[in-house]
Amino acid sequence: MKQKGSRTHQFGLMDFSAFCLGTFHGNAYSLLKVVKRDGVEKYSLGVALDASSKAILQGGRNFLADVRKILDDNSGILDKLRECIIDWVKECYQEFFRQLEDQFLLFSGRNNSSATLNHGFPEEAQDDKAFAGLVLVLAQLSTFIEKTAIPKISEESAISFSRGSVIGYEYGNAFIPREISQKFRSAGEKFLQLYISMKTQRVSFLLKKRFTTPNWVKHKEPREVHMFVDLFLQELEVIGNEVKQTLPQGMQKHRRAASTGSTASSISNSLREEKLGRSNTEKARSQLLETHLAKLFKQKVEIFTKVEYTQGSVLTTIVKLCLKSLQEFVRLQTFNRSGLQQIQLDIQFLRTPLREVVEDEAAVDFLLDEVIVAVAERCLDPIPLEPPILDKLIQAKLAKTREQNASSS
């Protein structure tokens, strides 16, 4: 019987392994099937998560049913061994979930690279777009195991084996649900942070390329929103699609209590006041910089809060981290007036679409303002665009976007 149980759990792990490895090999059990719609590749993360959750829970139930059937069919013969068998079943569950956690770590690349290659991953798989989706599925799957699978299996085991067990069973430790739950809670948190890190690095690379390539001191007068804005929003759309397939929606968005009015006007006025209030001395410039740094430090706790397993929380965290990266990139540059105005235009255009996808609009607005302030601090002649010109350029970009969407639909 022990041989049968071990074989059942071993096959369960092998099936799950094949299911995940199919992500990169395109077999029939692919965890992340690629679906082509309108020429765009989309990963069916929701289908993968649902199938994996059912496979793990049902696998545990099937094993329990097999054991019950053996005990019922041989009640007379195995009655004296019943308590030992119960201990062995618990040991099997403990070992199963321990190995499953190892598989999760292996698939996410958190184990050593040689083990990853030995289990069939090509080297380029780690950089594949599907890989981040796999990590997100593992994060939510870990939460499912912690909050759903472990409690249900524990409850059904208790019902199936009403009598006790033998303490100190020779084959190993009994099933300890709390210990396993803690392991998967920790694993889920690591996977979620890994997903956020991967996505943030991808977007930050795009931002770094944009802000380190041109000579900002010789920048020409802005005529339209720069294309990097479209690329940035496209990356966020991909992230949004992934989290919608795997994570719950979460709480309602944090909106400002009062109307902000014309953001373009407020930024313009703010920068104008900055310029008028400046002294030609380094002391005045230093005091101004210290004021903004103190303001950022004061609100840092409110801006960077704990990440939750929700769509909005993950997306908001990635946006915040990207904007912080953007702020650091501009602090390494020196800008002329046109360079400042170009970034002012780009940031202003970003405000509306970012507000639509994040939970905490006030924090994101603050970070966007900090980018403008950082550019102004590094600008040789910080004179912003007038609000009418800024609004005209934004409206032109919106009209162009509508035309492109209409032609592609």
C-alpha positions as CSV (number, residue, x, y, z in Angstrom):
1,M,0.0,0.0,0.0
2,K,2.8,2.4,0.8
3,Q,4.3,1.7,-2.6
4,K,0.9,2.6,-4.2
5,G,0.7,5.8,-2.3
6,S,4.2,6.9,-3.1
7,R,3.6,6.1,-6.7
8,T,0.4,8.2,-6.7
9,H,2.1,11.2,-5.3
10,Q,5.1,10.8,-7.6
11,F,2.8,10.7,-10.6
12,G,1.0,13.8,-9.3
13,L,4.2,15.7,-9.2
14,M,5.3,14.4,-12.6
15,D,1.9,15.5,-14.1
16,F,2.2,19.0,-12.6
17,S,5.8,19.2,-13.8
18,A,4.8,18.3,-17.3
19,F,1.9,20.8,-17.1
20,C,4.3,23.6,-16.2
21,L,7.1,22.6,-18.6
22,G,4.6,22.8,-21.4
23,T,4.7,26.5,-21.0
24,F,7.9,26.6,-23.0
25,H,7.5,23.5,-25.1
26,G,4.0,24.0,-26.4
27,N,2.6,20.5,-25.7
28,A,-1.0,19.6,-25.0
29,Y,-0.7,20.2,-21.3
30,S,0.7,23.7,-21.7
31,L,0.3,25.8,-18.6
32,L,0.2,29.0,-20.5
33,K,-1.4,28.4,-23.8
34,V,-0.8,31.1,-26.4
35,V,-3.9,32.4,-28.0
36,K,-3.7,34.6,-31.1
37,R,-6.3,37.2,-31.4
38,D,-6.1,39.9,-34.0
39,G,-2.4,39.0,-34.5
40,V,-1.6,39.6,-30.9
41,E,-0.3,36.8,-28.6
42,K,-2.1,36.5,-25.3
43,Y,-1.4,34.1,-22.6
44,S,-4.3,32.2,-21.0
45,L,-3.2,32.7,-17.4
46,G,-6.7,32.4,-16.1
47,V,-7.1,29.0,-17.7
48,A,-3.7,27.8,-16.4
49,L,-4.5,29.0,-12.8
50,D,-7.9,27.3,-12.8
51,A,-6.6,24.0,-14.2
52,S,-3.6,23.9,-11.8
53,S,-5.8,24.7,-8.8
54,K,-8.2,21.9,-9.7
55,A,-5.4,19.5,-10.4
56,I,-3.7,20.0,-7.0
57,L,-6.9,19.8,-5.0
58,Q,-8.4,16.9,-6.9
59,G,-5.1,15.1,-6.7
60,G,-5.1,15.2,-3.0
61,R,-8.8,14.1,-2.8
62,N,-8.2,11.2,-5.2
63,F,-5.3,10.0,-3.1
64,L,-7.5,10.1,0.0
65,A,-10.2,8.2,-1.8
66,D,-7.8,5.5,-2.8
67,V,-6.7,5.0,0.8
68,R,-10.2,4.9,2.1
69,K,-11.1,2.3,-0.5
70,I,-8.2,0.1,0.5
71,L,-9.1,0.3,4.1
72,D,-12.8,-0.4,3.4
73,D,-12.0,-3.4,1.2
74,N,-9.6,-4.9,3.7
75,S,-11.0,-3.7,6.9
76,G,-10.4,-6.9,8.7
77,I,-6.8,-7.4,7.6
78,L,-5.7,-3.8,8.0
79,D,-7.7,-2.8,11.1
80,K,-4.7,-3.3,13.4
81,L,-2.6,-1.2,11.1
82,R,-5.2,1.6,10.7
83,E,-3.4,4.1,13.0
84,C,-0.1,3.5,11.3
85,I,-1.7,3.9,7.9
86,I,-3.3,7.2,9.0
87,D,0.2,8.5,10.0
88,W,1.6,7.4,6.7
89,V,-1.1,9.2,4.8
90,K,-0.3,12.4,6.7
91,E,3.4,11.9,6.0
92,C,2.6,11.5,2.3
93,Y,0.7,14.8,2.2
94,Q,3.6,16.5,4.0
95,E,6.1,15.2,1.6
96,F,3.9,15.9,-1.4
97,F,3.4,19.6,-0.6
98,R,7.1,20.0,0.3
99,Q,8.1,18.6,-3.1
100,L,5.4,20.8,-4.8
101,E,7.0,23.9,-3.2
102,D,10.4,22.8,-4.5
103,Q,8.8,22.5,-8.0
104,F,7.4,26.0,-7.7
105,L,10.8,27.4,-6.8
106,L,12.4,25.5,-9.7
107,F,9.9,26.7,-12.3
108,S,10.3,30.3,-11.1
109,G,14.0,30.1,-11.5
110,R,14.7,30.6,-7.8
111,N,16.6,27.4,-7.6
112,N,20.1,26.9,-9.2
113,S,20.3,27.3,-12.9
114,S,21.7,23.9,-13.6
115,A,18.7,22.2,-12.0
116,T,16.5,24.4,-14.2
117,L,18.3,23.4,-17.4
118,N,18.2,19.7,-16.3
119,H,14.4,19.8,-16.0
120,G,14.0,20.9,-19.6
121,F,14.0,24.8,-19.6
122,P,15.8,26.4,-22.5
123,E,18.1,29.3,-21.4
124,E,16.0,31.9,-23.3
125,A,12.9,30.8,-21.5
126,Q,13.9,32.9,-18.5
127,D,13.5,36.1,-20.7
128,D,10.4,35.0,-22.4
129,K,7.3,37.1,-22.0
130,A,5.4,34.1,-20.8
131,F,7.8,33.5,-17.9
132,A,6.5,36.5,-15.9
133,G,3.0,35.2,-16.4
134,L,4.1,31.8,-15.0
135,V,5.5,33.5,-11.9
136,L,2.3,35.4,-11.4
137,V,0.3,32.1,-11.7
138,L,2.6,30.5,-9.1
139,A,2.0,33.4,-6.8
140,Q,-1.7,33.0,-6.9
141,L,-1.5,29.2,-6.9
142,S,0.5,29.4,-3.7
143,T,-2.2,31.5,-2.1
144,F,-4.8,29.0,-3.3
145,I,-2.9,26.1,-1.7
146,E,-2.4,28.1,1.6
147,K,-6.0,29.3,2.0
148,T,-8.1,26.6,0.2
149,A,-6.3,23.4,-0.7
150,I,-4.6,22.8,2.7
151,P,-7.7,23.5,4.8
152,K,-10.0,21.3,2.6
153,I,-7.6,18.4,2.5
154,S,-7.0,18.7,6.3
155,E,-10.8,18.7,6.9
156,E,-11.5,15.8,4.6
157,S,-8.6,13.8,6.2
158,A,-10.0,14.4,9.6
159,I,-13.5,13.2,8.5
160,S,-12.1,10.2,6.7
161,F,-10.0,9.0,9.6
162,S,-11.9,9.7,12.8
163,R,-9.6,7.7,15.0
164,G,-6.3,9.0,16.1
165,S,-2.7,8.2,15.0
166,V,0.5,6.8,16.4
167,I,2.8,9.5,17.7
168,G,6.4,9.1,16.4
169,Y,5.5,7.0,13.3
170,E,8.7,5.5,12.0
171,Y,8.4,6.7,8.4
172,G,8.6,10.4,9.2
173,N,6.6,13.5,10.4
174,A,2.9,13.7,10.2
175,F,1.0,16.2,8.0
176,I,1.3,19.6,9.7
177,P,-1.1,22.0,7.8
178,R,0.1,25.1,9.6
179,E,3.7,24.5,8.6
180,I,2.8,23.8,5.0
181,S,0.5,26.9,4.8
182,Q,3.3,29.1,6.1
183,K,5.7,27.8,3.5
184,F,3.2,28.5,0.6
185,R,2.4,31.9,2.1
186,S,6.1,32.8,2.0
187,A,6.5,31.3,-1.5
188,G,3.5,33.3,-2.8
189,E,4.9,36.6,-1.4
190,K,8.2,35.9,-3.0
191,F,6.6,35.0,-6.4
192,L,4.5,38.2,-6.3
193,Q,7.6,40.3,-5.5
194,L,9.5,38.5,-8.3
195,Y,6.7,39.3,-10.8
196,I,6.7,43.0,-9.8
197,S,10.5,43.2,-10.0
198,M,10.5,41.6,-13.5
199,K,7.9,43.9,-14.8
200,T,9.4,47.0,-13.2
201,Q,12.8,46.1,-14.6
202,R,11.4,45.7,-18.1
203,V,9.6,49.1,-18.0
204,S,12.5,50.8,-16.3
205,F,14.8,49.6,-19.1
206,L,12.5,51.4,-21.6
207,L,12.5,54.6,-19.5
208,K,16.3,54.5,-19.0
209,K,16.8,54.2,-22.8
210,R,14.5,57.1,-23.4
211,F,16.1,59.5,-20.9
212,T,19.8,58.6,-21.4
213,T,19.9,58.6,-25.2
214,P,19.2,62.2,-26.3
215,N,21.2,65.3,-25.6
216,W,18.7,67.2,-23.5
217,V,20.8,70.4,-23.5
218,K,20.2,70.6,-27.3
219,H,16.6,69.4,-27.3
220,K,14.3,71.0,-29.8
221,E,10.9,72.5,-29.1
222,P,8.3,69.9,-28.4
223,R,5.8,69.3,-31.2
224,E,4.0,66.2,-30.0
225,V,3.9,63.6,-27.2
226,H,7.0,61.3,-27.4
227,M,6.5,57.7,-28.6
228,F,7.9,56.4,-25.4
229,V,4.6,57.3,-23.7
230,D,2.8,54.8,-26.0
231,L,5.4,52.1,-25.3
232,F,5.0,52.7,-21.6
233,L,1.2,52.5,-21.7
234,Q,1.4,49.3,-23.9
235,E,3.6,47.6,-21.2
236,L,1.1,48.6,-18.5
237,E,-1.7,47.2,-20.7
238,V,0.1,43.8,-20.9
239,I,0.5,43.8,-17.1
240,G,-3.1,44.8,-16.6
241,N,-4.2,41.9,-18.8
242,E,-2.1,39.4,-16.8
243,V,-3.3,40.5,-13.4
244,K,-6.9,40.5,-14.5
245,Q,-6.7,36.9,-15.5
246,T,-5.1,35.8,-12.2
247,L,-5.9,38.2,-9.3
248,P,-9.1,39.4,-7.7
249,Q,-10.1,43.0,-8.4
250,G,-9.6,44.3,-4.9
251,M,-10.8,47.5,-3.2
252,Q,-12.1,50.7,-4.9
253,K,-9.7,53.3,-6.1
254,H,-8.5,56.1,-3.8
255,R,-9.8,59.3,-5.4
256,R,-9.0,62.9,-4.5
257,A,-11.6,64.5,-2.2
258,A,-11.6,67.7,-4.2
259,S,-11.3,68.5,-7.8
260,T,-7.7,69.1,-9.0
261,G,-8.9,71.5,-11.7
262,S,-6.5,71.9,-14.6
263,T,-3.4,69.9,-13.9
264,A,-1.7,71.6,-16.8
265,S,-2.3,75.0,-15.4
266,S,-1.3,73.9,-11.8
267,I,2.0,72.5,-13.0
268,S,2.7,75.5,-15.1
269,N,1.9,77.9,-12.3
270,S,4.0,75.8,-9.9
271,L,7.0,75.8,-12.1
272,R,6.6,79.5,-12.7
273,E,6.6,80.2,-9.0
274,E,9.6,78.0,-8.6
275,K,11.5,80.1,-11.2
276,L,10.4,83.5,-9.7
277,G,11.3,82.4,-6.2
278,R,14.8,81.3,-7.1
279,S,17.8,83.2,-6.1
280,N,20.9,83.3,-8.2
281,T,22.9,81.8,-5.3
282,E,23.6,78.2,-4.7
283,K,22.1,78.5,-1.2
284,A,18.6,79.3,-2.5
285,R,18.9,76.4,-5.0
286,S,20.0,74.0,-2.3
287,Q,17.1,75.0,0.0
288,L,14.6,74.4,-2.7
289,L,16.0,71.0,-3.4
290,E,16.0,70.1,0.3
291,T,12.3,71.2,0.6
292,H,11.2,68.8,-2.2
293,L,13.3,66.0,-0.8
294,A,11.8,66.5,2.7
295,K,8.3,66.5,1.1
296,L,9.0,63.2,-0.7
297,F,10.5,61.6,2.5
298,K,7.5,62.6,4.5
299,Q,5.0,60.9,2.1
300,K,7.2,57.9,1.3
301,V,5.4,55.6,3.8
302,E,2.0,56.5,2.3
303,I,3.2,56.0,-1.3
304,F,4.9,52.6,-0.9
305,T,2.5,50.4,1.0
306,K,2.4,46.6,1.3
307,V,1.5,44.8,-1.9
308,E,-1.8,42.9,-1.8
309,Y,-2.9,40.0,-4.0
310,T,-5.2,42.2,-6.1
311,Q,-5.1,43.6,-9.6
312,G,-5.0,47.2,-8.5
313,S,-2.4,46.8,-5.8
314,V,0.1,45.0,-8.1
315,L,-0.4,47.4,-11.0
316,T,-0.2,50.5,-8.7
317,T,3.0,49.2,-7.2
318,I,4.6,48.7,-10.6
319,V,3.6,52.2,-11.7
320,K,5.0,53.8,-8.6
321,L,8.3,52.0,-8.9
322,C,8.6,52.9,-12.5
323,L,7.9,56.6,-11.8
324,K,10.5,56.5,-9.0
325,S,13.0,55.1,-11.6
326,L,12.0,57.8,-14.0
327,Q,12.7,60.4,-11.4
328,E,16.1,59.0,-10.7
329,F,16.9,58.9,-14.5
330,V,16.1,62.6,-15.0
331,R,18.2,63.6,-12.0
332,L,21.2,62.4,-13.9
333,Q,20.6,64.7,-16.9
334,T,20.8,68.4,-17.6
335,F,18.0,70.0,-19.6
336,N,17.4,73.1,-21.7
337,R,14.0,74.8,-21.7
338,S,12.7,72.6,-24.6
339,G,13.7,69.5,-22.8
340,L,11.8,70.5,-19.8
341,Q,8.8,71.3,-21.9
342,Q,8.9,68.0,-23.7
343,I,8.9,66.0,-20.4
344,Q,6.2,68.3,-19.1
345,L,4.1,67.4,-22.1
346,D,4.7,63.7,-21.8
347,I,4.0,63.6,-18.1
348,Q,0.9,65.6,-18.5
349,F,-0.5,63.2,-21.1
350,L,0.3,60.2,-18.9
351,R,-1.8,61.5,-16.0
352,T,-5.2,60.5,-17.3
353,P,-4.4,56.9,-18.4
354,L,-2.5,56.2,-15.2
355,R,-5.3,57.4,-13.1
356,E,-7.6,54.9,-14.8
357,V,-5.5,51.9,-13.9
358,V,-4.1,52.7,-10.4
359,E,-5.8,52.5,-7.0
360,D,-4.0,55.5,-5.4
361,E,-4.4,58.4,-7.7
362,A,-3.0,61.0,-5.2
363,A,0.3,59.1,-4.8
364,V,0.8,58.7,-8.5
365,D,0.0,62.3,-9.1
366,F,2.6,63.2,-6.5
367,L,5.2,61.1,-8.1
368,L,4.5,62.6,-11.5
369,D,4.8,66.1,-10.0
370,E,8.1,65.0,-8.5
371,V,9.4,64.0,-11.9
372,I,8.6,67.5,-13.2
373,V,10.2,69.1,-10.1
374,A,13.4,67.0,-10.6
375,V,13.6,68.1,-14.3
376,A,13.1,71.7,-13.3
377,E,15.9,71.4,-10.7
378,R,18.2,70.1,-13.5
379,C,17.0,72.7,-16.1
380,L,19.1,75.6,-17.3
381,D,16.1,77.7,-18.1
382,P,13.0,76.2,-16.4
383,I,10.2,77.9,-18.2
384,P,7.2,75.6,-18.7
385,L,4.8,75.4,-21.6
386,E,1.8,77.7,-21.4
387,P,-1.4,75.8,-20.6
388,P,-3.1,76.6,-23.9
389,I,-0.2,75.2,-25.8
390,L,0.1,72.2,-23.6
391,D,-3.6,71.4,-23.9
392,K,-3.5,71.9,-27.7
393,L,-0.6,69.3,-28.0
394,I,-2.4,66.9,-25.8
395,Q,-5.6,67.2,-27.7
396,A,-3.7,66.6,-30.9
397,K,-2.3,63.4,-29.5
398,L,-5.7,62.2,-28.3
399,A,-7.1,62.8,-31.8
400,K,-4.3,60.9,-33.4
401,T,-4.8,58.0,-31.0
402,R,-8.5,57.9,-31.8
403,E,-7.8,57.8,-35.5
404,Q,-5.3,54.9,-35.1
405,N,-7.8,53.0,-33.0
406,A,-10.5,53.5,-35.5
407,S,-8.3,52.4,-38.4
408,S,-7.1,49.2,-36.6
409,S,-10.6,48.2,-35.5
